[in-house]
Amino acid sequence: MLVLAALFALSQLANVTGRDTPDTKNYLAYALSLRGDDKRAAAAATIDYACAGRAAIAVRRQNVDVVRFHRGDPTPRIMAECRAAEWRRVDARLEAGQTGGHTVPFMPERFMRIFEVRPGYPVFLVPFVTVFGVTWGLWAAGVAVTVAGGVLAFLVLRTRGAPPWACLTGQGLYYVLPCGATAMRPMTEGLMLALTLAALWGCALAVSGRVRAGVWLVGGALAALFAVKHSQALFLGLCLAAGALLVMARRRGSRPYRALAVAGGCGVLGTLLLARLLHYPSEADSVQDLLTAHFSRPDRLHPWPEFFRLQLNFWIEWARRQLWEPLFVAALAGGAWGALRRDRAFGVLVVAAAGTGFLTQAGHPDIAIWGDRLIVLAWLLPVLGLPLLLRPVARGRVPGPARERREGAALGAAR
């Protein structure tokens, strides 16, 4: 397990810069503010990092461009243009009085409010950027959280009795599938994936007999998710509670699932109450942000009908693209089959947790977002399900239902 994690970390040295997105600036500025930097110092460090990433990508593209590969280094020009453009926007907003909060005003105040209520990831970044500096600190934070996600995938499978090779397969799949690349980007998704896996590990512990420890782990993961991105805490609590209730309706001896349903339900209620008490941006604010291009246009008078129309258009186009390149759909089908066939009751919880990826995507149906990062949580289904699907193949046989029942009974007696 540790060797696989080390190999992944070493491979990430190939891309230290150029992983950031526009939202990275908001999280980085927040982290620098938490460690004590003032607005202009945080803005300077953040802008330099973002512009260096843009320049690095431009150099890579030029080096393989069949027309421009022989031209000079574009870094000085791109850095100068990028810094001038970013400072022009930031200075204008600072002079207009947009100086509140922890973030630097790269965008309108209503948009920045969305990031102000997500302190979890900036808090996670603070020790890394303080010790290693901005560039290497963000890289090290990405490696740490991605490695942790792979290790948690290993622990979930091992707790449910999977053999070591299956656990290593799940860890490896986490690194090589899109969840690994997405977790490495300096965004909240890496921490969300790791905390969702931590909640599933808690579910695995509870189902395996350690109910109290498992429920505490689930509750802690949901609480941490509230600080990282409260909508994910809401979705995960809702899905885990629904999954546990579904299992309870179909089997006896469901004390662990009853406890997990209560934990998930408490997570949902706690998220809703705290979000209201702390005056977090509402669902209406999120819809207006989507339909007005981050509040750069006037608010829509009737946002919800437009949102649902966009929702329909999005999923039609999404399905068309998936049929064109059906790897994702095939991986989901294989993962669901493996999880539900080999460990049906716990597999329902895995499917439920992976379903939060679809809920997150449905909350923001933007087809232009890079790499399907909003739906990335759905990749946890093949990460945990495919190793279980391959388990009988590795033994050189595919057991029938009767043999599976006998093996399950023998395993239960041994326990």
C-alpha positions, 0 to 999 in steps of 0.5 A: 500500500505504501509503495503504491502511494509512493510511486503515485507521489513520484509520478506527480513530479511531472506536473508541479504547475499548471493544474490550477483553475480560476477557482484556485485563486480564491482558495489560495488567497483564503489560505494566505489570509488565514496565515496572516497575509494582508489583502495585497500580499495575498493577491500578489502571491496568488496572482504570481502563482496563477500566472506562472501556471498559465505561462507553464501551460503556454510553454508546453503547448508551444513546444509541441506546436508544429508551427511555433515550436521554434519560437522564443520562450513566451513566459515573460510576455504571458506573465506580464500580460496576466499580472496586468490583467489580474491586478487591474481587476483586483485594484478596481474592486479594492478601490471600490471598497470590496475589502471584506472577508478572507478572499481577494476580490477577483470576482464580484462580492456575491460570487466571492461569498460562495468561497467565504463559506468554505473554510475547510480546504483553505485551512487544510492548505495553510501548513503546506503553503507556510512550510513549502511556499505557494507552488510546492505547498499546493503540489504537496497538499494535492499529493497528500490528499490524493494519497490519503484517498487511495489509502482510504479506498484500500481500508474500505475494501479491507474492512469488508474482507476483500483480499489484499490484492483487491484492496491494492487494485482499488487503491490503484484505480483511485490513482489512475481513474479521473478521481486521482487527477481531479484530486491532485488539482488545487480545488476542494474535490480532493478533500471531498473525495477523501472525506466521502471515502472516510465516511464509507470506511465508517460505514464499513466499520459499522456493518462489520460490527464496530458500530460506535466507531463507524458512526463516529467516523461517519459523523466526523466526515460529515462535519468536516465536509460541511466546512469544505463544501456544505452541499456535499455534506447535505448530499452525502448524509441524505444518500447514506440515510436513504441507502441505510433505510433501503437495506433495513427494509429488505433484511433483518438484523439491521442495527448497524444500518439503523445507526447509519440512517440516524447519522446520515439524517442528523447530518442532513438536519445539521447541515440545513440548520447551520447553513440557515443560522450562518446565512450561507448562500441559498439555492436561489443564489446558486441558480442565479450564479449559474444563469448570470455567469457568476453575477456578471449579468442582471439576475434572472426574473424567473430562474427556476423554469430556466434552470430546469430547462437547462437541466434537461438540455444538460443531461440529454447532451451528457448522455449523448457524449457518454454514448459516444465514449462510454467508458464512464458508463461501463465503469459505473455498471461494472462497479455497481455489479461488483459492489451489489453482487459481492457485498449487497447490503454494503454495496447499496451504501457505496452506490448511494455515496457515489450517487452524490456525484450526480447530485452535485452535477445536477446542482450545477449543470454546466457542460463546459466545466473541465474534466467532469470534476463535479461528477467525479465522486461517481468514480468511487463506484468503480474504485470500490466495486470493480475489485470485488467484481474481479475477485472470482476471476482471480480465483480462476472461476466464477461461482454460481449463486448457490456456491456464493451462498455456501461460501457466505455461510462458511465465512459467517460461521468462521467469524 
